[in-house]
């Protein structure tokens, strides 16, 4: 078992029995489910939209070698610059070069899971560059020194009382401040950051090949401010974020909004096609797009599992997953948690270290059911398990155990060789710890059904 698997096992056991955590998550997810149910009811033909989105993303993955250069060429036509990064280290180094060339000391960031993936805030801090999150949820977890709990809702694990306490300690706001008061305080603190930051950094919800643009969708307006005031804008996006045409946004933006938050459309939807052009009154003087691989081509090479790259990061599968709802986002110890994280992380960060995530599933299929681009998530989890076994990653004890189980299942006399007392002894001696301290060991009958059947017939 890898150290990551051990940590996951320990932390998930603690979280699963944390009643306060369960209370907060159930409350926040309850509100989400109500909103999404209402939002989905307004879509005329949801199933057709999901199938169409699936086909478009399939075409993108089959033609990445053509669409990525098309995006690059069209973006560069308007004065933008494209940087290709093979891994997190390359992306960090390229960003640092841009910042140093501009003598930048402050960065304002909008919400981006890709920047979390490359640990950008920590990297910039090491190089004495201030990086401030402008999304309210991201800002809260940054103040706490935590990672985002959820792909869409970074502070889902916190109650309004938790946030009021944090702001009281950090900014001396009233201990019983309302959500409105806390939001106003955050706005007050962040306004100056927008106007004084040297560089703005965002992610990209979609990369549009035919126009060479990036699409950013948000609810707070912080991404627009982060890309308007600073002289330099850097967008970081995984290479899988491509869509062929700007016309495809008509399909993807409502799917993302409805499955992400239950809205018909998010409040701010911005298309950025390069730095400020002649005659334009706002926007950055320089704009860079960093196209990040970081394990994506590794997943692309797995024909059956590459569906994981279709993900539009709506977070719907996390909210539907019974495992995620019990163990929480931080337990996964990776940027992308929940079912989709369990599919892609072993390919991004190594099957040996993260194969355990593909086993952290009940395989109920709810994640597949709610996915807006029809990724067959629970099947992908099974394929990851199969690959881990084919690569010889299970421990010797696990291999030996399954081999013995297989032989016993194939031959009834092996199962009946020992009585129930001996089998119960074996279970209590060798499996009690792995079975878990919160569950009782199953009791095997003194005689098997097969023996009882023979005795009764005789």
N, C-alpha and C positions, 0 to 999 in steps of 0.2 A: 504494500500500500504506500503510495507517495505521501509526502508531507502535506500536500494540498488535500488529499483525500482524508487524511487523519484530522486535519483542521476542520474540514467540512462536516465530518461525522460528529466531532465534539461540539462545534458551534450550533449545528442544526438541532442537536439534542437539547441544548440549553434554550434556544429560541422557541422550539416546538412547545415547551412547557412554561413559557413566559406569558402569563395571562394578560399583563398590561400591553405587551406587544400585540397579542392576538386581538385585544379590544380595539386598539387604534387602527390596526390594519383592516379589521372587519368593518369598522365604521367608515373609513376612507374608501374602501373598495365597494361598500354598499352604495355609496353616493355615485361612484363610477358606474356600477352596473345599471343603476336607475337611469342615468343620463344616456348611456350607450343604448339601452333598450329603446328609449324614446327616440334617439337619433336614427337608429337602424330602421325603425318603423316608417321613417319618412323617405327611405330610398326605394325607388320604384321597382327595380329588379336587381336586388343585391347579388344573387347568385350569378347572374350574367356578368355583372361588373367584376366580380371576383375572378371569374374564369378568364375574362378579357385581360385583367391585370396580370394574371398568371402567365398567359401566353406572351404578353409584351415583355415581361421579365425573362421568360425563357429565350425569346429572340435576342434580348440584350446579352445574355450570358453566352449564347452561341456566336455572337458577333462582336464581342468586346474588342477584338483586335482591329476592327474597322471603326467602331463607334468612338473609342477613346481618342484615336488620332483626329477624328472628325471634330470632337469636342475641342480638342487642343487647338486645332487650326482656326476654328471659328472664334474661340475666345481670344486668341492672339491677334486676330484681325482688328479687334477693338482696343488693342493696347495692353491686354492682360498678359500675365506671365504664368506659365504652367511648370510646376516642378514635380518630378516623379520620385517617390520615396519607396524603397523596397521594404523598409522596416521602420520601427519606431525611432531607432537611433538616427537614421538618415533624416527622418522628418524633423526631429528635434534640432539636428545640426543645421538643416536648411533654414529653419525658423530663426535660429540664433544668428545666422549670417545676415539675414534680412534686418533683424533688430539692431545688430552691431553696426551695420552699414548706415543705418538711420540714427545711430546714437540714442536708441530708444531706451527709456528706463521704466515706462509704465505701459501696461497692456490692459485693455478692457475686453472681456470675453462674453459672447452670448452662449446659450446652452449648446453643447456639442459632445456627444458620446465619443466621437473620434478623437477629440483632444484628451478625453479621459483615458482612452485606449493607449495613447502614447505618453501618458502621465506628464502632460505639458506644464501644469501649474507647479508641480514639484521641481521639474527641470528648470523652469525660469527662476524659481526661488533660489535654487543652487547657484545661479549666475547673477544674483542680486537684481533681478528684474521683477517689479511688482506686477502680479497678474490677478485681476479682480473679476469674479463672476458677476454678471449683471442679471441673469435669470434669478428670480426671487428664491425659488427652491434650491438652485445651485449655490446661491449666495449664503443661504442658511447652513447647508451642509459644509460649505467652505469655512464658515465661522466656527463650526464644531470640529473641524479637522477631519471630517469624514468623507467617504466616497458617496456618489449618488446611490440611493437605495433602489431606484427604479429607473428604467429607460426613459420614461416620459415624466414621471412625478418624482423628482430626486429626494424630496423630503416626506414621502408618503408615510414613513414610519414614525413621524412626529405629530403630536397633537398640538392644538393651538396654545395649550398651556405650556408645553415644552418650548415652543418658539417664543412665547411671551417671557418665559424665564431666561432664555438665552439673550434676548434683546435687553432685558433688565440688567443682566450681568455685564453685557458688553457696552451698552449705550445709555444705561440709566433711565430707560423708559419705565412707565408704571408696570408693576408686577402683574397686574390684571388687565393689561392693554388688550384691546379688541383686535381682531384681524385687520380691520380698516386702519387702526392707528399704527400697527406694525408695518403695514404696507406703505403708509405715508412716510414713516421713519426710514425705511429702506430706500424709498424714492429720493428722499432728501440726501441720504448718504451717497447714493450712486450718481446723482445728477452731475456733480463736480467731476467724477471719474470720466464720464463721457466726454466732457469738454476739454479735459487736460491730458487724456491718454494719448500716447504717441502712436499706438498701433491698435487696431481692432481685429479680433480674431473670432471667426464663426465656423460652424460646420456647414453642411449643405444637405438639405433633405433630398434634393434631386439635382443631378447634373444633366443639362439638356443638350444633347448632341448637335441638333440642327441649328441652334442659335448660339452655341457656345456660352450658355448662361448657367448660373446656379439659382436654384429656388430655395428660399428659406421661409419656413412657416412657423409662426409663433403667436402667442396671445398677449404679450406684455409690451411689445414695441421695442424691447431692449436690443434686438438684433439690428433693427433699423438705425437706432442711435449709435450702435457699435460700428456700423459701416458708414455712417454719415459724417461724424465729427473728426475721427482720426485721419491723418494724411495717408496712412497705409492700411489696407485691408488684406488679411490673409484668411483664406477659406481652406479648411482641411476636410477632405472627403475620401471615403473608401472608393475604390474603382468600381464597386458594384452599384453605386448610387445612380448610374446612368439610366436615362430614358431616351428613346430615339428622338422625340419631337416635343415642342412646346405644347402642341395640341393634346398630348397625353396627360398634361396636368389636370385637364378637365375631368379625367377619371381618377387620378391618384390623389389629388388634394382632398376631395370629399371622403374617399376611403380612409385616408390617414387621419383626418379630423374626427370622423365618426367613430372609428375603432379606437382612436387614442384618447378622446375626451368626451365623446358623445355629441360634439358640435356638428352642425351641418358643414361649417367651414371655420377654420381658425380665424382669429381676428385680423392678423397681419400675414399676408402672403406676398413676398417680395421676390422679384426676379432681378438679378444683378448680372450685367454682361460686360464687366470690365471697369476700369477707372473712369473718373469724371471726364466727359467728352467736352469738346468746345461748345460753349453756349449753355452748358448745364450749370446749375447754381450750387449743387452740393455733390457729395460723394468723395471718395479718396483720390489722391493724386496717383497712387500706385495700387494695383490689385494683383494678388497672387492666388493661384489655386494649387494646393498640394494634393496630388493624387497618391493615395496610400495603398500599398499592397498589404504588407504585414500579415502574411499567411493566407490571403484571399485566393491567390493563384493555386496554392496548395489545395484548398477546398474545391476550386474550379476543376482541378484535375481528377476529382472523384465524381464520376458522371452521375452516380445515383444520389449522392449527397449534396451536389452543388445547388440544389433547391434552397439550401440555407441562405444563399446569397440573394435570393429574391426579396428578403425581408426589407420592409420599409420603416422599421423601428416604431411601430404604433404602440407596442406594449400590451396588446390584447391577450396574447398567450400567457403573459405573466399573471394578469388579473384573473384568468380562468383556471390557472394551475393549482390544484390542491396542495402540491408540495411547496410551491413558492409561497402560498398564503400562510403556510405553517412555519417555514424555516426562514423566510425573509430574504431580501436581496443581498445583504452584506455577507451572508453565509457562503455564497458561491465563490467569493474571493476572486472575482474576475469582473471585467467591465460590463459584459453582457450576461445578465443572469436569467433565470427562468428557463422555460423550454427552449427558446431559440438560442439562448446562450449555451445551453447544454449541447446543442447541435453543432454550433460553429466554433466554440472555444477549443475543443480538443484538436481541431485542425489549425486554428490560429496559433495556439500556444503549446501544442504537443499532446499527442494522444496518451503518452505514458503518464504525464503529470495530471491530465484532466479527464481521463476516460471515466472516472467515477461520476462525473456530472450526467453522463448519458444513462447511468443506472439510477439516478435520483428522479425517478418518474414512476407513476402508477400505470402509465400507458393507457390512461382512460380515453385519450383521443380528443379531449376538449380543446386542447391547443390547436389541433388541426381544424376543428370545427369553426373556431372563431377567427382564424387567420384570413385577413382581407385579400391576400394574394395566393391563397390555397396551397401553402407549403404543407406537405405531408409530414408534419413535425414528428409525430410519434413513430412513423416508419423510419425517419432519419435517425432517431435515437437507437432503434433496433439495429440499423446498419452500422452505426458507430460501435455498438457492442460487438457485432460480428467482426468488424475490422480489428478491434482490440484483441479479440481471441485469435484471429488469423495472424496477427503480428506477434503472437506469443507473449503478450503482456500480463496475463493473469499469473498469480504466484504459483509456486510448485504445490503448495497445500491445496489451493483452489482447483488446480488441474487434477490432482490426485483424488480429491473429494468428488468431483464431477465424473471422473472415470469410474470410481466405485459405484456411484449412484446409477450411472448408465448400465453397468453390468448387472446390478441388482434389479433394475427395472426390466431388463431384457430376459431375465431368468427368474421365474417365480420361486424356485427352490432356494435361491440365494436370499430372497426376502424372508423366507420362512425358516432359515437355518437357525436363527436365534429368536427367543421369546420376547415378550413385551418388556419384562423387567430389565433384560440386558440392553434393549434398545433405549429405554428411558435413562439408564445409567450412561450410555454413550452420549445421548443428547445433553444431559445435565453436565457431563464432564467436559465435552469438547465444544458445545454450541451455546452454552448459557450466556457467555459474554457477548457473542456476536448477535444473539437473539434480542438482547437489550434488557436493561434492568427494569423497564416499565411494562414488560410483557411476561406472562407466565409461559413456561415451556409446555408444548402440547403433550398430552398423556397418551402413550401408545397402549392399546389393549393387550392383555396377557396373551391372547391368541389372535392370529390374523384372521381376517374374514375367510380366506382360502381354507385354513385349517378347520375353522368352525363349520364351513360348508361341507367339507369332506366327512367330518365326524357326524353331522346330522344325516347325511345321505347314507352313511353306513349303519 
